[in-house]
Amino acid sequence: MPKTKKPAGAKIAAATSSIDIGISAKDRAAIADGLSHLLADTYTLYLTTHNFHWNVTGPMFNTLHVMFMGQYTELWNAVDPVAERIRSLGHHAPGSYAQFGKLTADDATTLQGMGGGHNLAGVDATFTMDGQAVRLPGNSDHFPDVQTNVVPIQLSMGAYNCLQQSDCHAYWEFNYQTNWIHPLYELPYTGGIPGTFEAGKVGALSSLIPGSGPAGIINDAIHYGDNPNTVGVLQASGPRDPDKFDADDDAQREFRQRFIPSGLANEIFLDVYERLASFEPGVPFPQRLFDAYAAEVQRIDANGDGVISAAEGDVDEGSDGFEDNSRLFLPATQFQRFAVTREINDGYLAPRFAPSQRAWLLTGSLVPVNPAAPASVPRDGDDR
């Protein structure tokens, strides 16, 4: 049975305390806001410089390696006084990169200049890749010249399985165990991004062995592959699948997750498409996607294996400075469209980035109901 989720609100609120330092509460708030932007920019530059230190190559490796170390050390030493000054003003300093990226002013400026200005800062609208008005998938789409301009986060709620004639069943679920997204680094290899099929990229990369992608951790197939042995290679618990998401013993929970929580997928797409100034400026797609995937997974991945295990992604556990992981899961009400498709995409977990090009049997907008209808009691798909 799924665990009972803790109430939302574990994030630290930016509330002021009753202090008197000779500056009004309004002015303290304004100063803290400006310092938060400075903290965000400083920390972003620190991360970028540290990344250069790690990944520099070539004949000047040693010189550049040492130079970047000196620079990131100075930046790191500069972060703490700024954060402490924000606290002294009675406000909380931003505590994770998920907050940092949304504070960088240069990102907003860059987005404002895209296309027709649809992505203006403060506009409550769906982000579009070209800065034009939203164009959702439709019957008139023609790949690759007429396609949606939104960035979809596609979550599989279930499937109709009929692998054997005597065993056909369907299931539909939305809970914290199913609110996970396919490995995004597979997207450039599904043929759904213009130019990738023509370049022979289909099938060039797979997440069959879980890890954090080509820019991250590549795991050993023996230890992270789906071992058919009933004893199992690691932790002696036999073959593993997402049905072992929960267990009384953490050692028996799924550790080879290929998926990531939906909220983390959102952070990755923010890095790739909206944090154009604060995250790897000038680095093109798909390298931005690979780097963002590895970087965001690393923030939750406690044991450094490039995989967010069931225990690490547990909604009740904490990570990246937060008390729990509720932020990692987008609520059902944020998903706006629903589709039924016959396409399994040649064994890939990632759907085509331009999904309307084929195989959509039914699609439409989700309509909220009020009052909300209670969810059914969870049951395993094979419990029949």
N, C-alpha and C positions, 0 to 999 in steps of 0.2 A: 504494500500500500504506500502511496506517496506520503512524504512527510508533511506535517502541517506547516505551512509557510509562516514565517514571522511577519508581524505587521510591517508595512512599509514605513519609511521615515528614518532609516538607520543612518542616512547621510547627515553629516554635521551641518546644521543650519547656520547661516551667516547672521547671527544675532549679536547685537552690541550689548555690552555689560554696562552697569551703572558706574561709570568712572568719571572723574573730573580732573582733566589735565589742562584745563584752560582753553580747550577747543570744543566747539559745539558738536553735538551728535551728527548734525547734517554735514559739517565740514570733515569730521572724522570719517564718515562714510565715503565722502568723495575722495579723500586722501587714500583710504584703504583700497578703493576701487582702482585708482591710478597705480598704486603699488602692486596690486594683484596683476595688472597688465605687465608691469616691469618684471615681476616674479615669473610670469608665464614666458615672456620673451627670453629672460636669462636662463630659465630651465630648459627651454627648447634649444637654445644655442648650446647649452651644456651637453644635452643629449646628442645633438648633431656632431659636435666636436669629438665627443667620446666615441661615436660611431666611426668617425674618420680615423681615430687613433687605433681602433680595433682592425679596421679593414684596409688600411693603406698598403699598397704593393709597389714594386718597382725598385730600381737601383738606389733611390733615396729613402728606402724604407726606414732605416734607423733614424736618420735626421728628422723626417716627418713624424715618425712614431713618437719620438721624444718631445718634439715641438707641440704636437697636439695634446700630449699628456700634461705639459705645463699649462696650456690654455684651458683645458677642461678642469684642471685642479683649481685655477683661479676663479673660474666661473662657479664651480661648486662651493668654494669658500664665500662667494658673493651672495649665494642664494639664501643662506641661513639668516643673515642680518635683515634682509628684506622681509622674510617671513615673520621674524620676531617683531619687527616694527609694526606689521599689520596686526599682530596679536596685541601689541601694546596699545593700539588704538581701539581695542575692544571688538575686533572682528576676527573671524577665522581665516587663516591662509588656505588657499586651494591646496588640496592634498593628493591629487593624482593627475596623471597626464590626461585623463578623460576630461577633467575640468580645465587643465591648462590649454589644450588645443582650442577650446571654445572661447577663450579670452583673448587670443592674439588678434590685435587690431588689423594687422596686415592681411590676414585671411579675409576679413570682411571687405576690405578695400578691393582685393583681387576679385572676389565674387561679384561685387557691384559692377565691375567693368565687363562682365561676361554677357555676350549676346544682347538681348533686349532689356536687360535689367531685372529679369524675373527674380533673381536670387539676391535682391537687395537685403541688407542687414535689417532684421526686425520684421520682415514680411513673413506672416504665418502661412507659408505655402510649401508645397512639395518641391524639393531641389530638382533642378533639371541640368543635364550635362552641358547643354548649349546656352543656358541662360534665357531661353525662350519659354513661352507658356507651356504648361504641362500637356503632353500628348501620350495618352495611355495606349496600350496595345489594342488594335482593332482589326476588323475583317479585311480592311483595305491595305494592311501592311504588306510591304514587298521587300524582302531581304536582298541586299543590305541598305538600299537607298531610302526606304520609308519604314522607320522603326520608332518605337517609343524612345523618349528622351529622359525617362526617369531611371533611377538606379534601384532595381527591385531587390528586396531582401525576401527570398523565397523559402518558405518553411513548409516542410512536408508534414501534413497532419495525419496522413495515413495512406493506405493502399488497398487495392483489391488483389489479393494474392491467389493465384491458381496454378502453382507450379506442378501440382499433381492433380489428376482428375478427381481423386477422392478427397482432396483437401483444398477447398476453396473457401476463403473467408475475407471479410473486409473489416477495417477498423478506422475510426476517426477520433483523434484525441488532441487536446490542447492543454498541456499542463507543464510544469517545470521540467519534467522528464522528456517531453517531446519538443519543447521550445528551443531547439538547437538547429543550427544552420549548416548546410553542406560546407566542406572545405573550400573556401573561396579561391584558393590558388589554382584550382582545377579549371576555372572559368576560361582562361585563354586557350584551353585545349579541348573544348567541346564543339568548336566550329560555329558558335553563335556570335562571335565578335568579328566584324568585317575584316577580311584579309587573312584570318587565321586558317581557315579551311584551305584557301588557295596556297598558303605557305606550307601546307602539309603538317600543321600543328596538331591535328586531331589525334588523340591518343598518345601524345608525346610525354605526358606526365599524368600520373594517377596517385590517388591517396590511399591505395590499397594497403600500404604500410603506413600507419598513422605517424604524423610528424608535423612540424610547422612550416613545411613547404621548402622550395628551392633556396630561399634566403635564410632558412632557419635550421632546425634539427632534422637530420636524416637518420631514421632509426634502423636497427638491425631487424631483418625480416624474420629471423628465427624467434626472437623474443617478442616482437610486436605484430607478427602475422597471426592469422586466425588458425591456430593449431587445432587439428581435429582430434588430437590425443585427449582421452578423457581425464588424464592426470594433469595435463597442462604444463607449460614450460616454466612459468613464473607463478608464484603464490599458490600453486597446487590447488587450483579451483576448477580446472577443466576448461572446455571451450567457453569463450566469453562473447557476449553480445549486449546491446543496450538494454535487454530485459533484466540484466543484472545491475541496473543502475543503483538500486537500493539493496542493502543487506545489513544485517545486524553487525557483521564483522567487516570493517573497511577493506580488509585484505581480500575479500571475495567480491568487491565491487569492480565494475568495468574500468580498466585502466588504459584501454586501447581506443578511446573515443576518437573517431575521425571527424566528428562534428564539433562545432563551437556554439556557445550560447548566443542567442539572437542579438542581445545588446552589445556583445563584443563584435559581432559582424557589423553592426551599425557603426561602431567606433572605427573599424578598419575602413569602411567606405568613407567615413568623414576624413580620415587621413588621406585617402587616395584622391577624393574628388573635391573636398571643401577646404582642407588645411593646406592649400597650395603654397602658402608662404611659410608656415611653421613646420611642416613635415616635408623634408627632402625637396626643397624648391628646385625645379628644373629637371628632376628625375622623371623620365617618361614612363608611361604604362607599357608593359605590365610589371616592370621592376618595382614601381611604387606599390603595386598590389602585393608582390612577394615580400617586400620589406615591411609593409604595414602589418601584414598577417603575422610575420615572425615577431615583430615588436609588440603587438597587442597580446598575442598568446603568451609571450614571455612574462607579462605583468601578472598573469593568473597562474601560470605554470610553476608550482612550488618546487618540484624536483628537477626541473631543467631538462625534461625529455621531449619538449615540444608538443606535448599532448595535454589537453585539459581533461583530466580523469573525472569520473563521477564524483569522487571525494573533493577534488579541487574546485569543481564547478557546482558543488552543492549550494543551494540557495541559502542555507542556514550558516554556511561558513564564510569567513572574511577573507579579503585579498586586496592588494594594492592600496592599503590604508583605510579601507572601508570595513565597517563592522560586520556586514554580511554581503552576500552576492546578489541581492535582489535587483541591483542596478543592471546586472548582466542579462536580464530577461525582459524583453519588450512585452508589454501587456497585450492581450488579444485585441483590444480596441484600437491599437496602432496599426494593425494589418487591415488594409482597406479593400483588398480584392481577393477573390477566390477563384480557383481554376481547377478543372478536371482534365487530365491529360493521359494519353495512352503511351507516352514516350518514356522509356527508361534510359534513353541516352547511352546505349552501348555499355552498360555497366558502370557508368560514372555516377557519382553522387551529385555532382553539380549539374543543374539544369542549364540549358542554353541561355546565354545572356539576353538573347533576343527570342524569348520563348514563343512569341506569337507567330513565328515563321512556319510552324507546323505542329500538328498533333494536339492542339487545344480543342477539346470536345465541348467544353462549357466554360464560360467565364463571365464574371459580373462583379458588381460592387457589393461589399458587405454592408448590411443595414443594421445599425444598433437597435436594440429593443429596450423599452423602458416600461415597467421595471425589468431588471435583468432576470433571466431565467436561470435557476440553479443548475449546476452541472450534474451529470449523472455520476453515480458511484463508480470509481475506476475499476475496470476489470481487464485482465490480460486478454489479448486478442485470441489466444488459443484456449481460453477457458470456456468451453462450449460443449 
